[in-house]
Amino acid sequence: MKLSSFSIAFIFLVIQIVQGHTTWDGKNVPSLPDPENPVICSTLVQLYLAVRTQCTGRTIVLKNGVYDIANIEPLNIDSPYITIRGITDDPNGVVLVANGFNSCVNVEEEMIVLYTHHTTFANLTLSESRCHGIKFQHNNNDNMVAHNVRFLNIGERAVKGPGETMDASQCTVRYCHFENTKIPPAIRCGHNYLDSSGDYIAGMDIMGADSWVVHDCVFRNIRGATGDGRGGIFFWGGNAGNANTNMIVERSTFVGCDRAICYGNPWGTNCVNGGYIRNNFIVRGADKGIEMENCTDIRIYNNTLYSSDPNYARAVYFNNNFSGNEFRNNIVFGNISGSVNTMSSNITRNSSGDAATNWFVNRTNGDLHLTANATAAINQGAAGLVTGDFDGHQRIDGQCDIGADEYNSTIGITAVPSPLSSSVFITAAPNPFNSVVTISCRGGHGQIVHAMVYNIRGQCIVDLTRCINNGRVTWNAAGLASDVYTLWVKIGDTVYKKRLFLVK
């Protein structure tokens, strides 16, 4: 059979898109569903025209290459449901380059600016911008997804959400890599005294947002000139009315950042109300590993923080917080400054000899998985605070470990050993899915099947049990935001769990 050139190109596109990618810290990135009727670009002119003529629902697919957008930026996204993605799952294949990390050509440089909602960026690199990578610029920026995006050498903020223009809810940043290989000079060209400082730099700087989830990301060497850079993640309120709500940071790795995770700062009167910091690996840089100020109802559970200087006074820093905050099941190599309402089941190590600990697989490079030597942490944690660990493995033995890693845990569909296992199968397809997924689950010997779906906060979204017909059920998630959900299936006395990836 002779194939047309269109058929060959289409087959090539599909083959490239299904390739997989592994993050710097060893996690497999789920592939997005194949796009429908994409606009395929291989040149800067084609990219420019695709953005200029954007329409609702358009997917722009970039072939591998370097796109120097310095003369056409910012790429303004003003139509909803726009996707810009690389043609493969490797974000290194498509690189968008701006004027430069220390450029003085445009000190307010912005690569992509959002004026709309339901936008997706995936499988590409944004690099060498003096100021911003992605900036939120309108009050309807809901449901932005950054999936497998690499932010390299962004001079001020890789992702920026200023309070006066920000009111974005249900945004997701997942499997992204934030890294700087450069450090700003102490004084740089800037718009004012603030951004002329070489310490005015961060990974994400977000104000006035609601229900964001940042998961399975990497933050490396987000550093200022004198070690006083802002956070790899920096959620804060600034002026009254700009507080963030229900913000989650989980299963991410931080190495060598001046500050790693910052919820609030001294200048924000009301910074974050509600949220979680859980299951993260943090190798402290010049300053704080976790900082929390002017916050309410934040649960900090099962994080592992290593410092090469365990005597450091502010590895974790609390100041002027309000009610409902908890710090539990965390490992901290360093000192904790301040306190919150509830602090329990934590391990601190703060003598100079602790720097050479053998508790972790590779402590200096961010691999803080536990070794068998971490007996003080293994099976010693308070139960019921988290269901999974840094890798997404289930904590199923009823004896939760302290810290982000559950020692000797396993991934995938997790089952309690049962003689029914050989006669049970559970599938979900497609996965990732866009709105509709078909779940097949059958048990042996006439066992009753129960099936429910939970969100990332542990809330039951839907009970599918009554809808199961001949072992199959279809779930329509059209009304929900892109996120990771957990399918919970019980067959007899055996419980199975499977992650579902909703990508719109």
C-alpha positions, -999 to +999 in steps of 0.1 A: +000+000+000+014+034-009+010+060+018+005+097+010+029+123+023+002+135+047-002+099+061+035+095+066+037+129+084+007+120+106+022+086+115+055+103+123+037+128+145+019+101+165+050+081+170+069+111+183+042+122+206+039+089+225+075+087+234+082+090+272+103+112+293+119+108+328+124+138+351+157+147+367+147+130+399+136+098+381+099+100+376+081+089+344+061+117+329+027+106+316+021+113+279-007+137+269-035+124+247-028+129+210-040+163+197-068+166+173-062+187+142-031+204+155-013+233+138+022+219+133+051+245+133+087+240+124+098+277+119+096+309+139+073+324+113+049+295+115+048+298+153+042+336+151+013+331+126-002+303+147-003+325+178-015+356+159-044+337+143-052+317+174-088+305+179-106+287+207-094+252+212-063+254+189-034+231+196+000+243+183+026+215+180+062+226+177+087+203+159+121+199+175+144+229+172+154+263+187+129+291+183+144+326+190+113+345+200+131+377+212+117+397+183+081+384+185+076+381+223+055+382+243+034+354+229+000+367+240-026+340+246-061+355+245-083+327+233-094+300+257-084+263+255-051+269+237-024+244+239+013+249+229+033+217+231+064+201+218+061+172+193+078+147+216+077+141+253+112+154+257+111+191+267+147+195+256+136+190+220+118+223+216+136+253+231+121+289+231+149+314+236+145+351+246+170+380+250+190+365+279+192+360+316+211+393+322+200+412+291+194+449+294+175+451+261+141+447+278+143+445+316+105+437+318+109+409+293+080+384+292+080+353+270+043+342+273+014+363+287-020+349+296-052+369+290-075+339+291-083+306+307-078+269+300-043+271+285-018+242+284+019+243+279+037+210+275+069+193+265+091+223+258+117+246+273+114+283+280+149+298+284+170+330+287+145+356+297+156+387+317+123+388+335+094+363+331+087+330+315+049+327+318+030+357+332-007+358+343-022+391+332-060+389+336-086+381+361-098+350+343-067+328+341-083+297+355-072+262+347-037+268+333-017+236+330+021+235+327+031+199+320+067+188+315+079+223+309+116+232+314+123+267+327+160+274+322+178+307+332+147+329+337+161+361+353+133+370+377+102+347+378+097+316+356+060+318+365+046+351+377+011+359+390+010+395+403-017+403+428-033+432+409-040+411+379-043+376+394-074+357+402-066+322+388-080+290+402-075+253+396-041+257+379-016+228+378+021+228+375+034+192+371+065+174+360+082+208+353+119+216+358+130+250+371+167+256+369+192+284+367+228+277+357+236+314+362+237+338+392+227+374+387+252+402+395+247+421+427+234+451+408+218+445+374+199+467+350+163+469+362+131+489+362+135+501+398+155+495+429+138+462+436+144+444+403+179+459+401+189+438+430+206+405+421+186+388+448+152+396+432+147+362+417+124+332+422+110+301+404+073+308+409+059+340+425+021+338+429-004+360+446-042+359+448-046+323+434-070+296+444-066+258+445-033+254+427-014+221+427+023+219+421+035+183+420+064+162+408+085+192+398+122+199+402+137+232+414+175+236+411+198+264+419+173+293+420+199+316+436+204+353+442+236+373+441+242+371+479+222+340+488+190+360+495+169+350+465+132+344+469+117+309+469+118+282+443+081+284+451+069+317+466+032+319+474+023+352+492-003+378+496+013+412+495-015+438+498-048+430+516-071+409+494-043+391+475-040+360+497-037+326+481-062+299+490-059+261+491-024+258+476-006+224+474+030+216+468+039+179+468+063+152+456+088+178+443+126+181+447+144+212+457+182+214+455+205+244+461+178+271+461+184+300+484+149+294+497+130+263+487+093+265+496+079+298+509+043+303+520+042+340+528+068+365+539+071+394+564+054+419+541+022+400+535-005+405+561-025+375+549-006+352+525-019+317+522-052+304+537-054+266+535-031+241+517-005+214+520+032+211+518+038+173+517+061+146+505+089+169+492+126+163+491+146+195+500+184+199+500+188+233+516+207+260+498+219+293+513+189+300+534+156+284+544+142+251+533+107+258+544+094+293+553+059+301+565+047+335+576+012+351+579-006+319+570-036+299+582-046+262+580-014+249+563-006+213+568+031+205+564+033+167+564+060+141+556+087+163+541+124+154+541+149+183+545+186+178+545+212+205+552+249+200+549+251+223+579+228+208+604+236+237+628+219+262+606+194+281+627+165+285+602+163+254+581+126+257+588+113+291+597+079+300+612+068+336+620+036+354+628+012+326+616-024+322+625-046+292+635-049+257+621-013+252+610+004+218+615+040+205+611+040+167+614+059+136+603+088+157+589+126+149+589+147+180+593+185+181+593+189+215+608+171+237+633+135+249+634+130+286+642+096+294+656+066+271+658+030+265+647-002+253+664+006+216+661+040+201+659+044+163+664+061+131+652+090+151+636+127+142+636+154+169+639+191+163+636+213+194+643+247+183+653+277+188+630+282+150+627+247+146+612+260+161+580+275+128+571+243+108+577+238+075+560+200+077+561+197+087+524+205+072+491+224+104+478+219+133+501+238+160+482+221+153+449+186+154+462+179+117+464+165+115+499+150+081+497+155+063+529+181+036+534+178+008+559+199+029+583+170+053+589+155+032+616+143+062+636+121+072+607+109+038+594+074+028+607+076+056+633+052+082+618+017+092+627-008+074+605-036+090+584-019+122+573-009+112+538-018+082+516+012+082+493+048+092+493+073+111+472+071+086+444+033+082+445+038+049+462+011+039+486+017+038+524-002+006+529+013-012+558-004+008+585+030+020+598+037+053+581+074+063+578+085+098+588+096+119+559+087+120+522+098+084+513+080+053+524+109+028+527+105-003+504+072+009+490+058-001+456+041+017+428+011+011+406-021-008+414-016-016+450-033-047+465-033-065+498-022-101+491-052-122+483-060-155+466-082-135+443-053-115+428-048-138+399-084-135+388-087-097+391-079-071+365-083-033+365-078-010+335-085+026+327-084+038+291-074+062+278-051+073+306-043+102+305-078+111+293-098+142+283-131+142+301-142+105+296-124+074+307-136+038+307-128+017+337-128-021+336-127-040+369-137-076+375-134-098+405-132-135+408-158-159+423-187-135+421-171-109+444-189-075+446-169-046+431-170-011+446-154+018+427-149+054+437-127+083+425-109+107+449-093+140+443-058+149+453-071+162+486-086+129+496-122+139+489-145+114+472-155+129+438-179+102+426-191+067+436-193+046+405-204+014+422-240+015+411-230+023+375-209-008+369-223-030+342-205-063+333-174-051+350-172-018+331-181+018+339-175+051+321-167+082+341-173+116+325-152+142+343-161+171+320-170+194+349-137+189+367-103+205+363-072+189+349-055+170+378-044+137+391-073+116+406-072+083+424-094+054+414-102+033+445-116-002+438-125-028+464-131-064+455-140-086+484-115-076+511-089-064+486-083-027+478-067-016+446-057+020+436-048+035+403-039+070+393-061+087+366-047+117+347-073+142+336-057+165+310-079+191+292 
